Amino acid sequence: MNGKVHVYVDLGESPIKTLGVYFHELGHALQDLENPAQTTASTTQNLRGLFEAQAQIFEAAALRTIEGYLGIDLMRFADVPVVRNEAQFLLDNSKAFNGSAEHVLGHNMLWHEVLANTSGLNLGDELRTSKRLSGASAKALFDYLVSLDPADVDAWKAVAFSDSTRANEFIAISISRLELDLPTAV
């Protein structure tokens, strides 16, 4: 990379989507800068999933930090049938590992890790109580995932995924984030 990172984002998207993509790609770049051994390791499906988990949680950390600074929640969702059905569809497909393999695996890695607590960060209680991680907690999880030795990723995943009930718990937490009285566009 020669000390330079170029991130290209389609500005035709909504502002929140554009920011999300930008921070996601910056998460990939930061991982490469902080732990190049992961980048240069022999690529496996689990390592590709880890890269996506890192980028996804960095994106969340950045957006939640902005929310905290502004004092507003940008990531709120109304509990209306179309949103509930779409959320359930996405979560069910994620649980079944349907979709873009490394993106879905990364999503699953994040929440299995939070609930399994192999990191020792104790983020499960925050997720259960707040229904999401704060910006600081998301960044701490990013830092932990970036610190993993590529040779240990398969063993780490096996431990994180060792309890099959975690997927259902995460789905329940996610669905509980939907808000009944959130105003919607008419």
C-alpha positions, 0 to 999 in steps of 0.5 A: 500500500506504500502508506496510502489507502484509497477508498472509493464510495458510490455517492449516489447512495443515501448519506448514512449508507455512504458513510457506512461503506466508507467506514467499512472500507476504512476498517479493512485498511486499518486492519491491514495497517495494524496486523499485516500478518492477517493480510499476508496469511494464507487466505481461508474462508474463516480468515475472509469472514474475520476480515468482514467481521472487522470491517463491519464492527469498525463501521458500527463503531464509527457510526455509533461514535457519530451518534454519540457526538450528535446525540441522535440515533441514526440506526433505529427501525420501526416495528412495522410488518415490512421491516419486521419481515425483512429483519427476520428474513435477513437474520434467518438467512444469516443463521443459515449462512445464506448470502455472500459467504464471507459477509454472512460469516463475518456477521455471525462471527461478531455476534457469536464472539460477543455472546461467547466472550472469548475476548474477555471483553464481557460485551454480552451483557451490554448487547442484551441490555442495550440491544447493541454495542456502544461505539467504544465497545464496538471499537474494543471488539474491532481491536480484539479481532485485529489482534488475533493471530491468523494461525489461531482463527480456526480455533477461535471460531470453533470456540465462539460457535460452540453453542448453537443457541447463540444464533437464536439469542442474537436473532431475538435481541435484534428483533427486540430492537424494533420500535413500536412508536417510532414515526414512519414516513407516510 
